[in-house]
Amino acid sequence: MKYLNHSKYIVFSLITTITASAQSHYPGQHQSKIKVGDTKNVQLTAFDLQNVKLLESPFKDNMIRESKWIMDISASRLLHSFRNNAGIYSGNEGGYFTMKKLGGWESLDCELRGHSTGHILSGLALLYASTGDSKYKVKSDSIVSGLAEIQKALDQKSYLSAFPENLIDRAIKGQKVWAPWYTQHKLFSGLIDQYLYCNSNEAFEVVKGMADWAYQKLKPLTQEERKTMLRNEFGGMNDSFYALYQITANPNYKFLAEFFYHDDALNPLIDKEDNLNKKHANTYIPKLIGISRAYELEGTNKYREISEFFWNTVVDHHSFITGSNSDKEKFFEPDHQSEHLSGYTGESCNVYNMLKLTRHLFAYDPKIKYVDFYEKALYNHILGQQDPQSGMVAYFLPMKPGAHKVYSTPEDSFWCCVGSGFENQAKYGEFIYYHGKKDLFVNLFIPSQLVWKEKGLTIKQETAFPNQNNIKLTINTAGSEAVPINIRYPNWATEGVKVSINGEQQKVTVKPGNYIVLNRKWKNGDTIDVAFDLPLKITPTPDNPKVVAVTYGPIVLAAELGTADMIEPAPFSNPKLYNDYYTYDYHVPVSITNKLNYSSKELLKNISKVNNNDLLFKIKGNNDVLKPISDIHRQRYTIYWELNK
């Protein structure tokens, strides 16, 4: 790689504060649209999202709520800042029928304006793929057409943004500016998703023009100018340019992907150095997604090793029990979780991007640990990010005892985690199933239906997991060959598993942490029933054995603590305050405590289930009800307990 320097670098503190990744392509997908293959170095490949449909479940409920919000934001409002930047008509101003402008991070005086439009393009594309409903494509097309018109009106070598090109110039010069390449990445990714999922050739032409502009802009830069520019957060620009290179085989786009290799952040990882303490967490993660794409395309083992080391370091040493990471958006000293139980832990964008990285690593090293982490973060963070009453989403998942989730507002937030939230809720089907050349892999236990066209196979998965422990797979097939079906046996399933085919119990010889392989020639109507006994477990923080969390299988249980002293607009953000999600005063009542007069062993013995139909638990001697953290909304909670013994 042209810009990779193998000498060690002293890593400076990253000075920017937000990021998220967007385009959703994984090895094996969109084969008719790519010229540079990405399956040579992978063991398992992804299904196209349109081949997996969600059935009734909390996941589908989230998707429906999110789709209503995304459809309620008009294309004209999303395009307003772009049109304003291009100097073209965008509604009668001066007080007459004024265009109702978006607020928060989309306001006209915010340098990040336009990022939500990119995320929404991705969200609409994913909704169209997930549901097949043409209304999402119709809306997408209107936004894409508007952007094409704006790009032409700007007439700046196909530059396109909601802000002037001068912001890019400021980043190149090392001047203070809020992450213009980050915002560009959202737009690149949204347009690429429109091409991949909605077959929009217009989006493809617009984004190629943007890439050609970027090549002309960046090719003349010196090494020092490049390094200076990369100190400013740039999201997953390397990921986007690798995607365009894969689609077009244009070497200019490969040059651009390599141009965004961030030496200072990534080179220490080559030598297995955990350099993450005090670094902005989600500035890092998309860089690893980008070089994972490079490995899939080119097979450079170094990029795989860097990504795997990073993933293991974050998951094993920098994450909370929920799979979330960071405190006030930054990694902290490894294995010091008990010192960071604040109201600003667990940025949602971090989890969004860690799940994306997990899928790439799983494709070429399909270990159960990747799926276990994915399940943990999906159920405990992403599923519970959305308020079920309003559809709004939370920036953080607070670990502070007595805190509550703080939700965005429909008109005046548009944080980065709102943007990635538009995608989170639209693509729950993407990791449930994977496949090899002959094998099917069932990774997640989510009600869904898979159509594997190449094998003439349809799988219907019915389950109320984790509320109930049984999963039923019903098979229909037009094929004549045997298809091995591999069912994940999670590491948390320490109390065993029962598997039957058409009611006949099967002998399971593998241990947790492996796939259960069922290999036969399947017939229409064949059923597979799987049942796990979910164990209760007490998990201490790495740095303090007396600070513990309670889990039930993969599910984190938290105590409901009521709504005392939650003052309006709580649980929502206050748009009149500057970024109050980041300075939020939770007004935790002094009466709330997370202290328990138990040891870990005693606590485990004194937790009991309230009934068999719901995930409700009680601690003996404590009046609080424990339930999944994803189910606790609009009230206070505690995840971590402080034991007195």
C-alpha positions as CSV (number, residue, x, y, z in Angstrom):
1,M,0.0,0.0,0.0
2,K,1.5,3.3,-1.1
3,Y,0.9,5.2,2.1
4,L,1.7,2.5,4.7
5,N,4.8,3.3,6.7
6,H,5.8,0.3,8.8
7,S,7.8,2.3,11.3
8,K,6.2,3.0,14.7
9,Y,4.5,6.3,15.2
10,I,3.8,8.3,18.3
11,V,0.0,8.5,18.2
12,F,-1.3,12.0,18.8
13,S,-4.7,12.5,20.4
14,L,-7.5,12.5,17.8
15,I,-9.2,15.9,17.9
16,T,-12.5,15.1,16.4
17,T,-15.6,13.7,18.1
18,I,-18.0,11.7,16.0
19,T,-18.3,9.2,13.3
20,A,-20.4,6.3,11.9
21,S,-20.1,4.1,8.9
22,A,-22.8,3.5,6.4
23,Q,-22.8,1.4,3.2
24,S,-23.8,-2.1,3.9
25,H,-22.0,-4.5,1.6
26,Y,-20.5,-7.7,2.9
27,P,-18.7,-10.5,1.0
28,G,-21.0,-12.5,-1.2
29,Q,-23.6,-9.8,-1.7
30,H,-24.5,-7.8,-4.8
31,Q,-22.6,-10.1,-7.1
32,S,-24.2,-8.8,-10.3
33,K,-22.9,-5.3,-9.5
34,I,-19.3,-5.8,-8.6
35,K,-16.2,-6.2,-10.9
36,V,-13.6,-6.9,-8.2
37,G,-14.5,-10.0,-6.3
38,D,-14.4,-10.1,-2.5
39,T,-15.0,-13.8,-1.7
40,K,-11.5,-15.3,-2.4
41,N,-10.3,-14.8,1.2
42,V,-13.6,-15.6,3.1
43,Q,-15.0,-18.8,4.4
44,L,-18.7,-17.8,4.7
45,T,-20.7,-15.3,2.7
46,A,-23.7,-13.1,3.4
47,F,-27.1,-13.3,1.9
48,D,-28.5,-10.3,0.1
49,L,-30.8,-8.5,2.5
50,Q,-33.9,-8.9,0.3
51,N,-33.7,-12.7,0.8
52,V,-34.4,-12.4,4.5
53,K,-37.7,-11.1,5.8
54,L,-38.5,-10.4,9.4
55,L,-41.5,-12.0,11.0
56,E,-43.5,-10.6,14.0
57,S,-41.1,-9.7,16.8
58,P,-39.7,-6.7,18.7
59,F,-37.2,-6.3,15.9
60,K,-39.9,-5.9,13.3
61,D,-41.7,-3.5,15.6
62,N,-38.7,-1.3,15.8
63,M,-38.3,-1.3,12.0
64,I,-41.9,-0.2,11.5
65,R,-41.6,2.7,14.0
66,E,-38.3,3.8,12.4
67,S,-39.8,3.6,8.9
68,K,-42.6,5.9,10.0
69,W,-40.2,8.6,11.2
70,I,-37.9,8.3,8.1
71,M,-41.0,8.7,5.8
72,D,-42.2,11.7,7.8
73,I,-39.1,13.8,7.0
74,S,-39.8,15.3,3.6
75,A,-37.3,15.2,0.8
76,S,-37.5,19.0,0.5
77,R,-36.4,19.5,4.1
78,L,-33.5,17.0,3.7
79,L,-32.4,18.8,0.5
80,H,-32.8,22.3,1.9
81,S,-29.2,22.8,3.2
82,F,-27.8,21.4,-0.1
83,R,-29.9,23.7,-2.2
84,N,-29.0,26.6,0.1
85,N,-25.3,25.8,-0.4
86,A,-25.8,25.7,-4.2
87,G,-27.8,28.9,-4.3
88,I,-30.8,27.4,-6.0
89,Y,-34.5,27.7,-5.1
90,S,-35.5,26.0,-1.9
91,G,-38.8,27.5,-0.9
92,N,-40.2,31.0,-0.3
93,E,-38.1,32.7,2.3
94,G,-38.4,36.0,4.1
95,G,-41.2,34.9,6.3
96,Y,-43.6,33.8,3.5
97,F,-44.3,30.0,3.6
98,T,-40.8,29.6,5.0
99,M,-39.2,26.1,4.6
100,K,-39.3,24.4,8.0
101,K,-35.7,23.8,8.6
102,L,-34.2,20.8,10.4
103,G,-32.5,21.6,13.7
104,G,-29.7,20.3,15.8
105,W,-26.8,18.8,13.8
106,E,-28.7,19.6,10.6
107,S,-29.1,23.3,11.2
108,L,-27.7,25.7,8.7
109,D,-25.0,26.9,11.1
110,C,-23.8,23.4,11.9
111,E,-20.7,22.3,9.9
112,L,-22.0,18.7,10.0
113,R,-25.2,19.6,8.1
114,G,-26.1,17.0,5.4
115,H,-24.9,13.9,7.2
116,S,-28.5,12.8,8.0
117,T,-29.5,12.9,4.4
118,G,-26.7,10.3,3.7
119,H,-27.9,8.1,6.5
120,I,-31.5,8.4,5.4
121,L,-30.5,7.3,1.9
122,S,-28.9,4.2,3.4
123,G,-31.9,3.7,5.7
124,L,-34.4,3.9,2.9
125,A,-32.3,1.5,0.8
126,L,-32.2,-1.0,3.6
127,L,-35.9,-0.7,4.3
128,Y,-36.6,-1.3,0.6
129,A,-34.4,-4.4,0.6
130,S,-35.9,-5.6,3.9
131,T,-39.6,-5.1,3.0
132,G,-39.8,-4.8,-0.8
133,D,-42.2,-1.9,-0.3
134,S,-41.8,0.5,-3.3
135,K,-42.6,3.6,-1.2
136,Y,-39.1,3.6,0.2
137,K,-37.6,3.6,-3.3
138,V,-40.0,6.3,-4.5
139,K,-38.8,8.6,-1.7
140,S,-35.2,7.6,-2.3
141,D,-35.5,8.5,-6.0
142,S,-36.8,11.9,-5.1
143,I,-33.8,12.7,-2.9
144,V,-31.3,11.3,-5.4
145,S,-32.8,13.4,-8.2
146,G,-32.6,16.5,-6.0
147,L,-28.9,15.8,-5.3
148,A,-28.2,15.3,-8.9
149,E,-29.8,18.6,-9.7
150,I,-27.8,20.3,-7.0
151,Q,-24.5,18.7,-8.1
152,K,-25.1,20.1,-11.6
153,A,-26.0,23.5,-10.3
154,L,-22.9,23.7,-8.1
155,D,-20.7,23.0,-11.2
156,Q,-17.6,22.4,-9.1
157,K,-16.1,19.4,-10.8
158,S,-19.0,17.2,-9.4
159,Y,-18.4,18.3,-5.8
160,L,-21.6,17.8,-3.7
161,S,-22.4,18.7,-0.1
162,A,-24.6,20.8,2.1
163,F,-21.6,23.0,3.0
164,P,-19.0,24.9,0.8
165,E,-15.8,23.1,-0.3
166,N,-13.9,25.5,1.9
167,L,-14.6,23.2,4.8
168,I,-12.5,20.5,3.1
169,D,-9.8,23.1,2.5
170,R,-9.7,23.9,6.2
171,A,-9.3,20.2,7.0
172,I,-6.4,19.9,4.6
173,K,-4.7,22.9,6.2
174,G,-5.2,21.6,9.7
175,Q,-7.5,24.4,10.6
176,K,-10.4,24.0,13.1
177,V,-13.4,22.4,11.3
178,W,-16.0,19.9,12.3
179,A,-15.3,16.7,10.3
180,P,-16.3,17.6,6.6
181,W,-15.0,14.2,5.4
182,Y,-17.1,12.5,8.0
183,T,-20.2,14.1,6.4
184,Q,-19.0,13.4,2.9
185,H,-18.7,9.7,3.9
186,K,-22.4,9.6,4.9
187,L,-23.4,11.0,1.5
188,F,-21.0,8.6,-0.4
189,S,-22.3,5.7,1.5
190,G,-26.0,6.6,1.1
191,L,-25.6,7.0,-2.6
192,I,-23.7,3.7,-2.9
193,D,-26.5,1.9,-0.9
194,Q,-29.0,3.4,-3.3
195,Y,-27.2,1.8,-6.2
196,L,-26.7,-1.5,-4.5
197,Y,-30.1,-1.9,-3.0
198,C,-32.4,0.3,-5.1
199,N,-30.7,-0.1,-8.5
200,S,-30.4,3.6,-8.8
201,N,-28.1,4.4,-11.7
202,E,-28.6,8.1,-11.1
203,A,-27.2,7.7,-7.6
204,F,-24.3,5.8,-9.1
205,E,-23.4,8.5,-11.5
206,V,-23.7,11.2,-8.8
207,V,-21.3,9.3,-6.4
208,K,-18.8,8.5,-9.2
209,G,-18.7,12.2,-9.9
210,M,-18.1,13.0,-6.3
211,A,-15.3,10.4,-6.2
212,D,-13.7,11.9,-9.4
213,W,-13.8,15.3,-7.7
214,A,-12.1,13.8,-4.6
215,Y,-9.4,12.3,-6.7
216,Q,-8.6,15.6,-8.4
217,K,-8.7,17.3,-5.0
218,L,-6.4,14.9,-3.1
219,K,-4.0,13.5,-5.7
220,P,-1.8,16.5,-5.6
221,L,-1.4,16.7,-1.8
222,T,1.9,16.0,-0.2
223,Q,2.5,13.4,2.4
224,E,2.5,16.1,5.1
225,E,-0.8,17.6,3.9
226,R,-2.4,14.1,3.8
227,K,-1.3,13.4,7.4
228,T,-2.5,16.8,8.6
229,M,-5.9,16.2,6.9
230,L,-6.3,12.8,8.4
231,R,-6.0,14.2,11.9
232,N,-9.6,15.4,11.4
233,E,-12.2,12.7,11.7
234,F,-13.1,11.3,8.3
235,G,-15.5,8.5,9.1
236,G,-15.2,5.5,6.8
237,M,-14.0,7.2,3.6
238,N,-11.6,4.3,3.0
239,D,-14.6,1.9,3.2
240,S,-16.6,4.0,0.6
241,F,-13.7,4.2,-1.8
242,Y,-13.0,0.5,-1.6
243,A,-16.7,-0.1,-2.3
244,L,-16.5,2.1,-5.4
245,Y,-13.3,0.4,-6.5
246,Q,-15.0,-3.0,-6.1
247,I,-18.0,-1.9,-8.2
248,T,-16.0,-0.1,-11.0
249,A,-12.5,-1.5,-10.9
250,N,-11.3,2.1,-11.3
251,P,-7.8,2.3,-9.9
252,N,-8.3,6.0,-8.9
253,Y,-10.8,4.9,-6.3
254,K,-8.4,2.3,-4.9
255,F,-5.8,5.1,-4.7
256,L,-8.3,7.2,-2.7
257,A,-9.1,4.2,-0.3
258,E,-5.4,3.9,0.4
259,F,-5.0,7.6,0.7
260,F,-7.3,7.4,3.8
261,Y,-5.1,4.8,5.6
262,H,-4.4,6.5,8.9
263,D,-0.8,5.6,9.8
264,D,-0.8,7.2,13.2
265,A,-3.9,5.4,14.4
266,L,-3.4,2.0,12.7
267,N,0.4,1.4,12.7
268,P,0.7,0.7,16.5
269,L,-1.9,-2.0,16.1
270,I,0.5,-3.9,13.8
271,D,2.7,-4.5,16.8
272,K,-0.3,-5.5,19.0
273,E,-0.1,-2.3,21.0
274,D,-3.3,-1.3,22.8
275,N,-3.1,2.5,22.1
276,L,-6.8,3.1,22.6
277,N,-6.9,4.8,26.1
278,K,-8.3,8.4,25.8
279,K,-8.8,8.0,22.0
280,H,-12.2,8.9,20.5
281,A,-13.7,5.5,20.1
282,N,-15.8,5.8,17.0
283,T,-13.2,7.8,15.1
284,Y,-11.2,4.5,15.2
285,I,-13.7,1.8,14.4
286,P,-14.5,2.8,10.7
287,K,-10.8,2.8,9.9
288,L,-10.8,-0.9,10.7
289,I,-13.9,-1.6,8.6
290,G,-12.1,0.0,5.7
291,I,-8.9,-2.1,6.0
292,S,-11.1,-5.2,6.5
293,R,-12.5,-4.4,3.1
294,A,-9.0,-4.2,1.7
295,Y,-8.2,-7.7,3.1
296,E,-11.3,-9.1,1.4
297,L,-10.4,-7.6,-1.9
298,E,-6.6,-8.1,-1.9
299,G,-5.7,-10.6,0.8
300,T,-3.1,-8.6,2.6
301,N,-2.9,-10.5,5.9
302,K,-1.6,-7.5,7.8
303,Y,-5.0,-5.8,7.5
304,R,-6.7,-8.8,8.8
305,E,-4.3,-9.1,11.8
306,I,-4.8,-5.4,12.6
307,S,-8.6,-5.7,12.5
308,E,-8.7,-8.9,14.6
309,F,-6.3,-7.4,17.2
310,F,-8.4,-4.3,17.4
311,W,-11.7,-6.3,17.7
312,N,-10.3,-8.6,20.4
313,T,-8.9,-5.6,22.4
314,V,-12.1,-3.6,22.3
315,V,-14.4,-6.6,23.1
316,D,-12.2,-8.2,25.8
317,H,-10.8,-5.1,27.5
318,H,-12.8,-2.0,26.7
319,S,-16.5,-3.1,26.7
320,F,-19.3,-3.2,29.2
321,I,-21.5,-6.2,29.9
322,T,-23.9,-4.9,27.2
323,G,-21.3,-5.0,24.4
324,S,-21.1,-1.2,24.5
325,N,-17.9,0.7,24.9
326,S,-16.5,4.2,25.7
327,D,-17.2,6.9,28.3
328,K,-18.0,10.3,26.9
329,E,-17.2,8.8,23.5
330,K,-13.6,7.8,24.4
331,F,-12.0,4.5,25.1
332,F,-10.6,4.4,28.7
333,E,-7.8,2.4,30.3
334,P,-8.2,-1.3,29.5
335,D,-10.2,-3.3,32.1
336,H,-11.2,-0.3,34.2
337,Q,-15.0,-0.5,33.6
338,S,-16.0,-0.1,37.2
339,E,-14.4,3.4,37.2
340,H,-16.5,4.5,34.3
341,L,-20.1,3.9,35.2
342,S,-21.2,7.3,34.1
343,G,-24.2,8.8,32.4
344,Y,-22.4,9.0,29.1
345,T,-21.2,5.5,28.4
346,G,-22.0,3.3,25.4
347,E,-22.3,5.5,22.3
348,S,-24.7,3.9,19.9
349,C,-22.7,4.7,16.8
350,N,-19.8,2.7,18.4
351,V,-22.0,-0.4,18.7
352,Y,-23.3,0.1,15.1
353,N,-19.8,0.1,13.7
354,M,-18.5,-2.7,15.9
355,L,-21.3,-4.9,14.6
356,K,-20.3,-4.0,11.0
357,L,-16.6,-4.9,11.8
358,T,-17.8,-8.1,13.4
359,R,-19.6,-9.2,10.3
360,H,-16.5,-8.7,8.2
361,L,-14.2,-10.6,10.6
362,F,-16.8,-13.4,10.8
363,A,-16.8,-13.9,7.1
364,Y,-13.2,-15.0,7.0
365,D,-13.0,-16.5,10.4
366,P,-16.5,-17.8,11.3
367,K,-16.0,-18.3,15.1
368,I,-18.9,-18.4,17.5
369,K,-17.3,-15.6,19.6
370,Y,-18.1,-13.1,16.8
371,V,-21.8,-14.1,16.8
372,D,-22.0,-14.2,20.5
373,F,-20.8,-10.6,20.7
374,Y,-23.1,-9.6,17.9
375,E,-26.1,-11.0,19.7
376,K,-25.1,-9.4,23.0
377,A,-24.7,-5.9,21.5
378,L,-27.8,-6.3,19.3
379,Y,-30.2,-7.4,22.0
380,N,-28.8,-5.3,24.9
381,H,-28.0,-2.0,23.1
382,I,-29.4,-1.7,19.5
383,L,-32.8,-3.2,20.2
384,G,-33.3,-1.0,23.2
385,Q,-31.9,2.2,21.6
386,Q,-35.3,3.1,20.3
387,D,-38.1,4.4,22.5
388,P,-41.1,2.2,21.7
389,Q,-43.6,5.1,22.2
390,S,-42.1,7.8,20.1
391,G,-39.6,6.0,17.8
392,M,-36.8,8.4,19.0
393,V,-33.4,7.0,19.7
394,A,-30.7,7.3,22.4
395,Y,-27.2,8.6,21.9
396,F,-25.8,6.8,25.0
397,L,-26.6,3.7,27.0
398,P,-25.8,5.1,30.5
399,M,-24.2,2.8,33.1
400,K,-24.7,5.3,35.9
401,P,-27.0,3.8,38.6
402,G,-30.3,5.6,38.5
403,A,-29.8,7.2,35.1
404,H,-32.2,6.7,32.2
405,K,-32.0,6.7,28.4
406,V,-32.1,10.2,26.8
407,Y,-33.9,10.2,23.5
408,S,-33.6,12.5,20.5
409,T,-36.4,14.8,19.3
410,P,-38.1,14.5,15.9
411,E,-37.0,18.0,14.7
412,D,-34.1,19.3,16.6
413,S,-31.5,16.6,17.3
414,F,-30.1,14.7,14.3
415,W,-27.0,13.5,16.2
416,C,-24.7,10.9,14.7
417,C,-26.5,8.2,16.6
418,V,-29.8,9.4,15.1
419,G,-28.3,8.9,11.7
420,S,-26.9,5.4,12.4
421,G,-30.2,4.7,14.1
422,F,-32.0,5.1,10.8
423,E,-30.0,2.2,9.6
424,N,-29.8,0.1,12.8
425,Q,-33.6,-0.4,12.8
426,A,-33.8,-1.2,9.1
427,K,-31.4,-4.1,8.7
428,Y,-32.0,-6.6,11.5
429,G,-32.1,-9.4,9.0
430,E,-28.6,-9.1,7.8
431,F,-26.7,-11.4,10.2
432,I,-29.4,-14.0,11.0
433,Y,-28.2,-16.4,8.3
434,Y,-24.9,-17.0,6.4
435,H,-23.8,-19.6,4.0
436,G,-20.9,-21.5,2.6
437,K,-20.8,-23.2,-0.8
438,K,-23.1,-26.0,0.5
439,D,-23.8,-25.2,4.1
440,L,-26.4,-22.9,5.8
441,F,-25.5,-21.2,9.1
442,V,-28.2,-20.1,11.5
443,N,-26.5,-17.4,13.7
444,L,-29.3,-15.5,15.4
445,F,-32.6,-16.6,16.9
446,I,-34.9,-14.0,15.4
447,P,-38.3,-14.7,13.8
448,S,-37.6,-14.6,10.0
449,Q,-37.8,-16.3,6.7
450,L,-34.9,-17.0,4.4
451,V,-35.0,-17.8,0.7
452,W,-31.8,-19.4,-0.5
453,K,-32.5,-19.2,-4.2
454,E,-29.4,-21.1,-5.4
455,K,-30.4,-24.1,-3.3
456,G,-34.1,-23.8,-3.8
457,L,-34.4,-23.7,0.0
458,T,-36.7,-21.7,2.2
459,I,-36.3,-21.6,6.0
460,K,-38.9,-20.2,8.4
461,Q,-37.7,-19.5,11.9
462,E,-40.3,-19.1,14.6
463,T,-39.3,-18.2,18.1
464,A,-40.1,-16.0,21.1
465,F,-36.4,-16.1,22.2
466,P,-35.2,-15.0,24.7
467,N,-38.6,-14.8,26.5
468,Q,-38.9,-18.5,25.6
469,N,-36.1,-20.9,25.0
470,N,-37.3,-22.8,22.0
471,I,-36.5,-22.2,18.3
472,K,-38.4,-23.9,15.4
473,L,-37.1,-24.1,11.9
474,T,-39.5,-25.2,9.1
475,I,-37.9,-26.3,5.8
476,N,-39.3,-26.2,2.3
477,T,-37.1,-27.2,-0.6
478,A,-37.1,-27.8,-4.3
479,G,-33.6,-29.1,-4.3
480,S,-32.4,-32.6,-4.5
481,E,-29.0,-32.4,-2.7
482,A,-28.2,-32.7,1.0
483,V,-27.8,-29.3,2.7
484,P,-25.9,-29.2,6.1
485,I,-27.7,-26.8,8.4
486,N,-25.4,-25.4,11.1
487,I,-27.0,-24.0,14.2
488,R,-25.1,-21.9,16.6
489,Y,-24.5,-23.4,20.0
490,P,-23.7,-20.2,22.0
491,N,-20.9,-20.0,24.6
492,W,-23.5,-18.8,27.1
493,A,-25.5,-22.0,26.8
494,T,-23.7,-23.8,29.6
495,E,-26.7,-25.8,30.7
496,G,-27.1,-27.7,27.5
497,V,-29.3,-27.9,24.4
498,K,-32.0,-30.2,23.0
499,V,-32.3,-30.7,19.3
500,S,-35.0,-32.7,17.4
501,I,-35.8,-33.3,13.7
502,N,-39.5,-34.0,13.0
503,G,-39.9,-34.7,16.7
504,E,-37.1,-37.2,16.9
505,Q,-34.4,-36.1,19.4
506,Q,-30.9,-35.8,18.0
507,K,-27.6,-36.5,19.9
508,V,-25.5,-33.4,20.3
509,T,-21.8,-34.2,20.6
510,V,-20.3,-30.7,20.3
511,K,-19.9,-28.3,23.2
512,P,-21.0,-24.7,23.5
513,G,-18.9,-22.4,21.2
514,N,-19.5,-24.6,18.1
515,Y,-22.1,-25.1,15.4
516,I,-24.4,-28.1,15.7
517,V,-24.3,-29.7,12.2
518,L,-27.5,-31.3,10.9
519,N,-26.7,-32.9,7.5
520,R,-29.4,-34.6,5.5
521,K,-31.5,-34.4,2.3
522,W,-34.3,-32.2,3.5
523,K,-38.0,-32.6,2.6
524,N,-40.8,-30.2,2.5
525,G,-42.3,-29.6,5.9
526,D,-39.3,-31.0,7.8
527,T,-38.9,-29.2,11.2
528,I,-35.9,-28.6,13.5
529,D,-36.6,-27.8,17.1
530,V,-33.9,-26.4,19.3
531,A,-34.2,-25.5,23.0
532,F,-31.5,-23.9,25.2
533,D,-31.7,-23.5,28.9
534,L,-30.7,-19.9,29.6
535,P,-28.5,-19.7,32.7
536,L,-28.5,-16.9,35.2
537,K,-25.0,-15.6,35.7
538,I,-23.2,-12.9,37.8
539,T,-20.4,-11.2,36.0
540,P,-17.9,-9.0,37.8
541,T,-16.1,-6.0,36.2
542,P,-12.5,-6.9,35.4
543,D,-11.1,-4.3,37.9
544,N,-13.5,-4.8,40.8
545,P,-15.0,-8.2,41.7
546,K,-17.6,-6.5,43.9
547,V,-19.1,-4.5,41.0
548,V,-21.2,-7.0,39.1
549,A,-23.9,-7.3,36.4
550,V,-26.6,-10.0,36.1
551,T,-27.3,-11.8,32.8
552,Y,-29.8,-14.4,31.7
553,G,-28.2,-16.2,28.7
554,P,-27.1,-13.3,26.5
555,I,-29.6,-10.9,28.0
556,V,-28.4,-8.2,30.5
557,L,-30.9,-7.7,33.3
558,A,-31.4,-4.3,34.9
559,A,-33.5,-3.0,37.7
560,E,-36.4,-0.7,37.0
561,L,-36.1,2.2,39.4
562,G,-39.1,4.4,38.5
563,T,-39.5,8.0,37.4
564,A,-38.8,10.0,40.5
565,D,-37.4,13.5,39.8
566,M,-37.4,13.0,36.0
567,I,-38.2,16.6,35.0
568,E,-39.7,17.4,31.6
569,P,-38.5,17.2,28.9
570,A,-37.0,14.1,30.3
571,P,-36.6,11.4,29.0
572,F,-36.0,13.5,25.9
573,S,-33.1,15.8,25.1
574,N,-33.7,19.5,25.6
575,P,-33.0,21.2,22.2
576,K,-32.7,24.5,23.9
577,L,-29.5,23.4,25.6
578,Y,-26.2,23.0,23.8
579,N,-25.7,19.2,23.1
580,D,-27.4,18.4,26.4
581,Y,-27.1,14.6,25.8
582,Y,-23.4,15.2,26.6
583,T,-23.9,17.2,29.7
584,Y,-27.2,15.8,30.8
585,D,-28.1,16.2,34.5
586,Y,-30.0,13.0,35.5
587,H,-31.1,14.4,38.9
588,V,-30.7,10.9,40.4
589,P,-32.6,10.8,43.7
590,V,-30.3,10.2,46.8
591,S,-32.7,7.4,47.7
592,I,-31.5,5.3,44.8
593,T,-28.8,2.8,45.5
594,N,-27.1,0.0,43.7
595,K,-25.6,-1.6,46.8
596,L,-26.6,-5.1,47.8
597,N,-25.7,-6.9,51.0
598,Y,-24.6,-10.1,49.1
599,S,-21.6,-11.8,47.8
600,S,-21.7,-12.9,44.1
601,K,-22.6,-16.5,45.1
602,E,-25.3,-15.3,47.5
603,L,-26.8,-12.9,44.9
604,L,-27.1,-15.7,42.3
605,K,-28.9,-17.9,44.8
606,N,-31.3,-15.1,45.7
607,I,-32.5,-14.2,42.2
608,S,-35.7,-15.8,41.1
609,K,-38.0,-15.6,38.1
610,V,-41.4,-14.0,38.8
611,N,-43.2,-16.3,36.3
612,N,-42.3,-18.5,33.4
613,N,-43.8,-16.4,30.6
614,D,-41.9,-13.1,31.0
615,L,-38.3,-12.2,31.7
616,L,-39.0,-10.6,35.1
617,F,-36.9,-11.4,38.1
618,K,-36.7,-10.4,41.7
619,I,-33.8,-10.2,44.2
620,K,-34.7,-11.5,47.6
621,G,-34.6,-8.6,50.1
622,N,-34.9,-6.0,47.3
623,N,-38.1,-4.5,45.9
624,D,-36.8,-3.8,42.4
625,V,-37.8,-5.9,39.4
626,L,-35.1,-7.0,37.0
627,K,-35.9,-7.2,33.3
628,P,-33.9,-6.9,30.0
629,I,-32.3,-3.6,29.6
630,S,-33.7,-3.4,26.1
631,D,-37.2,-3.4,27.6
632,I,-36.6,-0.5,30.1
633,H,-37.7,2.8,28.7
634,R,-38.7,6.2,30.2
635,Q,-37.6,5.4,33.6
636,R,-34.5,5.0,35.7
637,Y,-32.5,1.8,36.0
638,T,-29.2,0.2,37.2
639,I,-27.2,-2.4,35.3
640,Y,-24.2,-2.7,37.7
641,W,-24.5,-3.6,41.4
642,E,-22.1,-2.9,44.2
643,L,-21.8,-5.9,46.5
644,N,-21.0,-5.4,50.2
645,K,-19.5,-8.9,50.7
